[in-house]
């Protein structure tokens, strides 16, 4: 396969550091756990919750698990679902999930995103609650305690604690889907830097009859007192800037125990991280690199471990409560385990440092473990994903999250540990063979958000990359494909926008005349080619036209923001995927500035209630009905226009896909809803009626738009993709068609991910062994073999790609942004290094 490739590394885009992470909590157990068969059926299917990642630029990324409820393995792990865009010049320092209706939640059905409430704080005085369905801020609540340093939700999801700058702990009530001040505790000496809830106690006033796991628990009646909840919180542990760990009584609101940590004469020790175990043991991590364990019954220190050479910034407790993982400034992640030994006086349990690994190149700011640990009594704790390894997710200033299996080595018997499955493995054989303990497991990386960062104008040979508040445009020279760097491109213009949030969507027309950009509040349209003095001219009435086009679509005031933008191949029409209404709006563009932009049609198929529609089950099994969580207007995730400009395909976050006829401006058909969301879609360059879709788990589907069917000739290819392709990590990010001059077919399909490009031949059977051979630079095509005989080839000589796009014919551009460039070039302070003897 002969291609001319522009390998571009001049794009100066960079993500921001990770500041916090959070997983959703498990439903609170009943007072008396189900026994026998009912207990084993509490969570019959695999469940991996949504992962929330907060970044220093104020954005929150929500990542979904790529595997389904019946899937044992998911090699792609968590992949991006949506981004909650924060206000400009904001930041996120703490994150916390809470169950929306904890007392009404079914124990057998795990909570989905619509069942959760997401809270954040950014170093200011307000607590922020997010609407995850519309990706906007729902409300802000001032706590009046100075800057909020940390937040934590109690195990029952009814209260939220805020550690404040004035030394107080503000307790907020989350009852009835609202936020109200419940109690103010303190003040105390110093700032409250970290907060953790103690183990709850059973309420003696509640009946201890076991709750049926197959039906939701009954909500309290209107006359029932809030104190009659099944579990009652007794105390809170906090770490402060006064070198102390404090235990607060919820009932009295005062400090009942003040535990002093080690400190130097010159500076006070800062307790950055804290956690609580089910037996009441407090775990703390401080600025001296010490991890301490405290006995709350005697208010004494149980153990002190020198786990790090610098500050301990984050702490996570293992799923079973027998391990504690810590990290911080020295980039190391340390595991401390509870080791039980036999002595002449009986059995003794001690916390010891068992392993230490360096998985990051800079400060580690956040740790999160799935399944999350809950400090309920062991007899009441529910077993989630039995036989599957726990997963640790870490992140920090090097911007890239890392997933590491972290099953405790002392969990169960040796045979049970050997049978523990690694959910990140490619197949069942590797799932058992690959070690799952933290000290021996292999880590995986989650790419930072790159979808839609780069777009090209094929005819004008322009490359556009969006930044946080602007866009940069380069012109590519024809006949490139070497590695000459600056000789292959010319910098055209940098455009800084007056935006309220970060830019979320960008597109340029193929002729290079039109540029569309949108943040979370407003759409902007520019005429950039042929403008006077080569300056872009803004079309100022596009926002007014968009609001008018959305009149009547939603009961709320329409927004002029776009989550997706796309120009037709003839550059005469602009397609806008609106946020948060999910409407698709089409505009007619003039040939010059003398004309006017006209609204053509608004499609509302994604905005309508789709509950009860059938979800297509791809890998065997019966079809499913859409659940109630899919009834709100979903975010549009992908759009594509056929090369002849006749067909428009759109997909949303719930896997629903619609096709529209742009000639008649009518809705054409709706595809069966897919079980997983669609990452990208493209129409075939030679057969414009053929639509190719890529899902987040590397599944490929082919749909014939004209016949409204999945053609039989493609089912063999899509259903029998090699295991090597399905197991590629990270998952697919995009699709494109390029002309292959050495092939009898006109165009070949390329799928690409963060660090790989794969050629997929759709018109022939997929053969095993078509994956290339190994060289020092990675996987390369089999140059001495017949490529026409093989329908799949994988190239992995590229690293950390921001985008891959076709320039027409057999020419394409690959935009790379290696991680080393991000760390070395973009102004990060040097990472921690301590000189040792002999180095």
N, C-alpha and C positions, 0 to 999 in steps of 0.2 A: 504494500500500500504506500504510494508515493504522495507525500503531503509537504507543502511549504508551510513552515511553522514560524511565526513571530514569537519568540520567547522573551517576554517583557518583564523586566524587574525594576522599571523606573517608576512604577506607581507607588506613591508615598503614603497610601492609606495604612492606618494601623488601628487595631482595637484598643480598648482600655483594660486596665487591670480588674481582676475579680476581687470583690470586697466581702461577699457573703453568699451563703447557699442555704437552701431549706428544702426538706421533704415534707409532704403532708403527714399528719399524725394518724395513728391507727385508731379505729373506733374504740371508745372506752368499753371495757368488758363488763358483763353483769356482775352482781355481787357474788353469785355462785356460778362458776363456770359450767358449761354443758359437759356432761360426762359421756364416756363411751363413744358410740357411733356419732352422736351429735357434735361432740367436740372435734372429731376428725373432719366433719363437714363444715366447720365454721368458715373456712376459706378454701373451697374445693379446687379453685383454679389459681394459676399464677397471677400475681398482681405486683406490678412495679409502679410506684406512684410518680406523679409529675415532679420534675426537678426544677426548682427556681434558682437562677443565678443572678445576683446583683453585681453590677459593674460601676466603676468610678464615674462614668459619664451620666449616671442617673437612669440607665435602662435596666429592665429586668427581663431576662430570657426565660421562657417556659419551654422545657424540653419534655417530650413524651417518649415512652418506651416503645421501641419498634416492634416488639413481639406482641402477639395476641394473647388472650386469656388461656388458650389451649396450647400455646407454643412453649416448649421447654427451653429453647435457646433463642437468643436474639443477638447475633454478632455485632450489629450496629449500635446496640445499647440504646442510650438516649439520643434523640435527634431533635433539632429545633422545631417547635410547634408555632410559636409566635413571640413577638417582642413587645413588651409594654414600654412605650417610649415616655420618658420623664421630661419635665420642663428643662429648658436650656440652663446650663450651669448649675445643675442639681447633681446629687450623688445619692447612692444607696449604701448605707452602712450596716443595716440589720434587716433580716427578713424572717417572717414567721407565718405558717399556715395555721388555720383553725377550721374545724368542722362547722358548717353553717347551722345544722340542726343535730347536735350530737346525741340527744335523747331519742330522736326519731329515726336514727340511722339504722339500717339493717346490718347485722353482723356478717351475714353471708355475702352481701353485695358490697364490694369495696367502694369507697367514695370516688367519684369522678371530679373533673375540674369544676363543674357547676355546683358541686356539693361543698366546695372549699371557699374560705375567705383568706385573702392574702393581704398582709400588713407589712409596712416597711417604714424605716426611719432613715433620715439622711444627715444626721448631725445637727438638725434644727430642733425647734421646739414643738413641731407638729408630728402627729402620727398619721400616716397615709394608708387608706384602704383602697385597693385596686379593684376595678371591675374587669375580671379576666375575660368576660365574653366580648366586651367592646374594646379592650386594651387601653382603657382610660382610667383616670383617677376618679373613684366614686365619691370619696369624701376625705376631708382632713379634720383631725381633732387636736386642738391645742391642749397639752398636758400641764402647762404653766409650771414646769419644773426646770427650766433651762434646757440646754441641749440634751437630747435623748441619746445615751451611749449604747444601750442594748435593749432588746425586747424579748419576751418569752411568753408563750401561751401555756396555760396549765394543762395537765393530761386530759381533763374532761372538756377542753375547748370552750369553757364558759367565762374564763377570766384571762386578762392579758396584763403582764407586769412590764413597766418601763423603768429602767435605771436612769436617773437624771443627774444633771450636772450639779444641782444644789444639794445632793446627798440624800434625796428622798427616793422612795419607790412608789410610783403611782400605779394603783391597781384599777383597771378598767373592766367593766362588765360587757360581755359580748352577747348577752341574752337577747332574744327576739330580733336577731339580725341587726342589732344596733350597737352603738358605742356610748357608754355612760360611765362617769366617774363613780367608782365603787369605794375606794379607800386610799388615803395617802399615809404612807408609813415613813416615819422619820421626822425631821432630817437627822442625818448622821454626819460624822466628820469625814470629809473627802468626797470625791465623786464616785458614783456607782457605775463601774465600768462593765460589769457582767452580772447577769441574773439567771437563776435556775430555780425551778419549782421542786419542792420536796415531794416525797411519795404521799399520795392521798390515802385517807383512811376510810373504811366503809362507814356509811351512815347508819347508826343503830335504829333510826326511825323508819328506814325503808325496809320493806319485806325482802327477805333473802331468797325468794323463789327464783329458780333459774329462768332466764329469758330465752324464749324460743329463737334459735338462730335463723330460722326460715322466715321470720316476720319481723318488721321493725318494732322497736320498743315503743310503748305508748308514751305520748307526750304528757307532761304534767297538766292537770286541770287548771282552770283559771284561778281556783281558790287555793291551789297547792303552793305552799311556801317554797321559795328557792332553796332554803336550807335543807329541804327534804330530797336533795339530789342523792344519787346512789353513792357518790364519792365526795368526800369533804377534804379540801386542802388545809393543811395545818401550818405549814411554814414555807419560807422562801430563803434561799441562800444567795448571797451577793458577794462580789469581789470589788474592792475599791482602790482608790489611789492613796489610801492611808496605810498600805501594807497590812491589810486585815481582810479576813473572810468573816462575814457576819451571817447569823441566822436570825430571821425575823419571824415573829409570830403573826399569823394572819388575823387572829382574833383581837389581839391587843394593839397591833401595829407598831410594836417596839422591838428593839434588838434583845434577844434572849441569850445570845452567845457571840462573843467577839474573839475570833481566833487570829492571833498575830503570826505573820509569816516572817521569814528571814529578811534582813535588809542591811544595806551598807550604811556607813555613817554619812556619806555625802548625799545620797539620794534615797528617796523612798521607793519601796518595791510596789509595782503596779500589778494587780491581779487582773489580767486581761481575759481569762477564760475560766469558766466554772461549770460543774455538772453535778448531778445527784443520782445515786444508785437507789435501788428499791429498798435496801436495808438501812437507808439513811446516811450512808457514807458520802461525804462531800469530796469532790475531786477539783483541784484548782491548779491553774498554770499561771506563772507570774513572770515578771521581767528579768528575773535572775536565771531563767531557764529551768526552774524547778517545777516538778509535778508532785503535788502533795495530796495525801489522803487523810481525811479528818473523820474522827468518830464523834457523831453528834450526841451520843448518849453520855459520854464523859467529857466532851468538848476538848479532846486532846488529839494530837497528831499521831496517826498510825504509821505513816511512812513518808519519806521524802526521797525523790529520785531525781538525780541530775540528768535530765532527759535531753537538754539542748544547751548550746553554747551561747544563746542569746534569748530574747524575749519569746515566751510561749504566747502566740496570738490566738490560737483556736484549739478547740478540744471537742472530741466526739466519743461517745460511748458505744461499744460494740452492741450488736443486736441482742445478744444474750446477757449482757451486763458483766461479762467476765474479762473484757478487754477495754482499754482506754487508749485512744489514738490522739496524739498531740502533734502540733507543728507550729512553725513561726518564722522568725527572721533568718535562722540558719539553714533554711530550705529542707531540712530533714523531717521526715515523718516517723515518729517513735511510737512503738506499740508497747504498752505495759499490760501485763496479764496477771490474773489472780491464780497463783500456783498453790496447790494444796499438797502438803507433805504430812507424813505420819511421824510422830515423835513418841517418846515414851509416856508422854502425858496425854496423848490423843492426837487428833488431826489438827493441823495448823494451816492457816491460809495467809499468804503474804503476797503483796503486789511487787512485781519485779519487772525490770526492763527486759523484754524478750527479743526485740528486733528494732532496727533503725535503717531506713531507706531514704535515698535522695532522689525524688521524682520530679523536682522542679528546679529551675535555674534562678529563681529569685524568691523573695519573701512569700510564704504561704499564709493567706489570710482566712481561708475558710475550709472546713471539713464537714462532710455530711455522710451518714451511713444509712443504707437501705437493707433490710427493714429498720426503721427507726426504733430506738430503745424507748420503752415506756416504763416508768418507775412503779407500776402496779405490782402487787404481790405475785410471785411466781405461779401460785395456784390459780390465779385469775387471768394470767397473761395468755393471749391467743397466740397460736403457732401459725406463722405466715410463711409461705413458700418452703415447706419442709423438704429437706434433701437438696436445696439449692443454696449456693454460696452467698453470703452477705457481700455487699459492694460498698467500697469507700470511694467517694468523689471528693477531690481536692482541687484547689485553685488559688491563684494569687497574682502577683505582679507580672508573672510571665504570660498571663492572659489566656492560657490554654488549660481547660479542665482535664483532669486525669482520673480514670476509673481503675480501681485495684480491688480484686477479690480479697476479702479480709475475714474469712471464717476463723473463729477461734480454734487454735490447735488443740485445746483441751475439751472441745465440745464432743460429747458422746464417746463412743468406743473408737478404736483405730479403724475397724471395718466401716463404721458409719462415716468417719471422716474421709476414707478413701472413696466411698460411694457418693460423696457430695458432688453435685454437678456444678460446673462452671457455666453460668448462663451466657458468657461472652464467647464460648467456643463455637467453631464452625459446624461441627457435627457431633453426634452422640458419643463417638469413640473418644474424641478429644475432650469432650465435656467431663469425662470421668478421669482421663489420664492427666490432664493439666492440673497442677496443684492449686488449691483454693485458699491456703493460708496466706497471711499478709507477707510473711518473710520469703515465700517461695513463688508467689503468683506473678504473672506477667501483666503489666499495666497497659491500658489502652487510652488513647487521647480522643477528646471530643473537639471537633473543629469550632473555632469561633464563627459567628454568623457571616456567611459570605454570599448567600443567595441574593441575586439582584444587585451586587455591588458594581459590576462591570457590564457595560452594554456597548455595542458598536453600530456605526452607520456603514453598511457594506459598500454602497456606491461611493460615498464620500471618503471612505477609509479613515473614519474618525473613531477613536477609542475614548470612552467616557467612564470615569470612575467617580462615584459619589463619596464625599467625606461627611463628617458630622454636620457641618453647616455650609457646605459648598460642593462644587463639582470641578473637576479638572478634565481638560480635553486635549488629546494628542492626535496628530495625524501620522499614520503609518505610511512609510514609503513602499511603493510596489517593488516586487521582486525580493522581499526580505526573506527571513527564515534562517539566517545565520545567527551569529552571536556577536555582532558588531556593536551592540549597545546603542549609543547615542546616534550613530549613523543611520539607524533604521526608523527614527521617528523625529517629529518636530513638535515642540510644545506649542499649543495654539492659544489657550486661555485658561485662567483660573477665575472662577465665579464664586464669590462669597455672597450668601443669601441672607436676607433679613428674615430669619425664621424664629418661631417660638419654641420649637423642639428640634431634635435632630431630624435630618432628612431620612425618610423611610422608603421612598420610591423615586426612580429616575428612569427616563427613556429618551432616546434620540431617534429621529426618523432616518430611514436608509439613505435619503439624499442629503442629509446633514443640515436641512433647513430649520427643523423644529427640535426644540429641547423642552421636555416636560419634567418638572421637579415638584415633589410634594413633601411637606412635613406632616405632623399629626393634626394640623389645624387648617392648612390652606394649600391649594394647588396653584402652581405657577407655570406659565407657558411662555417660552421665549422663541423669537425668530432670530436665529444666529447666523444664517448664511445670506450674504448679500445685503446685510444691514448697513446703514450709513456709518462710515468711519470704522467699519468692522466691529462695531459694538452691538451686543445683543439687545434686541428690542422686546420688552415685556408686553404681552397681551393682557391688559389689566382687567378686562371684564370676564375672564375665564372662570373665576370663582363665583361671580354672580350667575353666570350661565349654569354652572354646576349645581348651585343651590336651587335655582329654578327648575332644573331637570329632576331634582329629588323631591319636589313638592308633592306631598301625598303619599310618598313611599313609607315614611315612618311617622309615628305620632309625636316624636320629639322634634326639636329644631334641627334641620339637616345640617351636616357638617360639609365643608368644602375641602375635605382631605381625601387623599387617594392612597389605598394600600397597594395598588398595582397599576402600572401604566404600560401602554403598548401602542405602537403605530402600525398601520397596515403597510404591506410591502410597497404600495405605490405612493406612500407618504401623504395621502389625501385625507385620512381619517385618524382620529385619536380615540382609543378605547381606554376608559377610566374605570378601574375597580374601586368602588367607594368604600370608605370606612367611616362609621361602623355599620352602615345600612346594608352592605353587601350587594348593592345595586350595581349594575354594569351600564355605564353611560357612554354613548358614542357621539363624537363631534365631527363635523365636516370642516376641514381646514382649507383656507384660501391658497391660491398659488403664489400670492404676493401680499405685501402689507396693506395694499389698497383694498383687499377684500375683508370679509367679516367671518369670524368663527360662528358656525351654526350648530345648534343641538339637533341631532337626528332621531335618536331613540334611547329610551331607558328600559332596560331589562331587569325584572325584579324576581326572577326565578329562584335566586339564592336567598332572597329576603323572606320568601314565603315559608309557612310552617310545613316542614317536611317530615313530621313524626309519622311513623307507621310505614315508611318506605322500606323496601327490601335492601339489605346490604349484601353485596356480592361476596361470597366466600370463595377465595381463590384456590386454596390448597385442600380441597376435600371438605366434607362436612356439610351441614345444612346451612341455609341462609338464615340471617338474623334480621329482626326488626329494629329500626332505629329507636334508641332510647330517648327519654324525655330531655336529656341533657343537650340534644342536638336541635332543640326547637328555637333557640335564639338565632339571630342573624350571624352567620359564621364569617370568619375572615377569609378573603379570597387569597389563595396561595399560589396559583399559577394561571397564566393566560397564554393563548397561542392563536395565531392567525395563519391560515393556509397560504401557500405561496401565490395562488391566484387571487387571493383576497375575498374568496366566497364564504369561507367558514371561519367562525370564531368559537374557540373552546375555552371554557373557564372552569376552574376547580376551587373548592373551598377546603377548609381545615377538617371537615367531617367526611372527606372522601367523596362528596357529591360533585358531579361533573355535568355541565350543560353545554350543548352545541347550538349555535345561532347561525342563521343564514344572513349574511351581510348584504346580499343582493336584494332580498325582500324585506330585510329588517324584521325578521320573525324568529321566534324560538323554534328550533328544528327538532331536538330530541334531548332526552335525559338519560345518561348512562346509569346502570345499576350502581348504587353507592358502594364504594370499596371499604373494606374493613380498616384500612390504613390510609393516611392522608397522602395526597399526590404531591411529589416534590417538583416535578417539571413535566411538560408535555410539548411535543412538536408534531407538526404535520409533515408527511413525507414530501421531499422535494420533487420526486418524479410522479407520485400519485397523491395529489392534494387532498383526496378524500380519505386517506389513511392517517389516522391519529395514533401516535405512540405516546404512552404514558409511563412514567417512572414513579414508583412509590418509595417510601422512606426505607423499606426493608430490601431494596434492590430488586423488587419484582418489576417486570416489564409487561405491559399489556398493549395490545394492538386492537383498534376499533375502526370499523368501516363506517364513516359518517353517512354516506349515501344510503347504504342498505340497513343502517342502524343495527349492525350485528358485529360480534367478534368473529372475524373470518377464520375458517377452518385451517387455511394454509399457515396461519401464524400461531395457532394454538400449540403445535408441536414444539415450536421454538421457545415460546414464552413459558410453557409448562415444564420444559426440560433444560432450563438454563443450568450450566455446570455449577457444581458446588463452590468452585473457586470464585465465581462471580457473585453468587448469593452471599458469600462470606467476606466480600471485600469490605475493609474498614478504613475510614468511616464510610457511611453510605453514599449513595448517588446524590449529586447536587444538580446535575443538568444533563440535557440531551442536545445534540446538534447533528445535522446532516452535512457531509462534505463529499465532494466529487473524488472518486478514486480513478485516476488515469490508468492504472495497471489492472483494473478489473473490468469484467464484461458488464457489470451493473453500473448504473450511472452514479448513484450516490450510496454511501455507506453511513450507517448509524453509529455515532460515537456517544457513549455515556461516560461521564467523568465525575470523579469525587475529589476529595481534598488533596490526595497525593497519587491519583491513578487516572488513566484514560483507557477505556476499553472499546474495541471495535466489535460490533454485533452485526452479523449478517442475517437479515430477516428473511431472505428468499431461499434458504437452504437449511438442512438439518444441523443441529448443534452437535458437534463431535467432542468427545473427551480428549484431553491432551492438547487443546488448542490454546494454551495459556502462555506459551513462550518458554524460553529457557533462561537460566539464571546467569547473570554476569555481575561484575563488581558494581556496575552502575544500576543494577536492578533487573527487572524483567524486560526483555527485548523481543522483537518479533523474530520468528524463525526464518532467517534470511535464506537458508538453503532448502526450506520446505515450500510446498505449494500453498500460498495463502488462500487461493480460491477453494481449496478443499476444506478449509477450516472456517467456521463461522464465528469464532470468538478469539480475540487476542487482547492481552492486557499489557499496557505500558506503564511502568511506575518510575520513570526517570525524572519526573517532576515532583516538586515539593511545595506544599502549602499554597495551592492555587486559589486565587481570588475569582477567577473566571476563565472560561474557555468559550470562544465564539468563532463562528465561520465568517470569513470575509468574501465568500463566494468562490465557486469553483473548487479547486483542491488546496485552498489557502485558508489558514486559520491562525488565530492569535491565542497564546497561552499567557496569562498574567499570573506571576508568582510573587509571593511575599514571604520568604523564608523566616522562620522564627528567630534565627540568629540576627537578622537585620532588624527585627522589631526590638530586640533587647539591646543591641549595640548602638543603634542609630537614633532612636526616638527619645532620647533625653532621660531615660530611667537612671536613677542613682545606682552606683555599683552595688552588687549584691554583697552580702556579708561574707567575710573571709577572715579566719583567725589563723595567724601564723603559728605553725608548730615546729618543733625542733627537727631539723634535717630537711625542711622544705623551703 
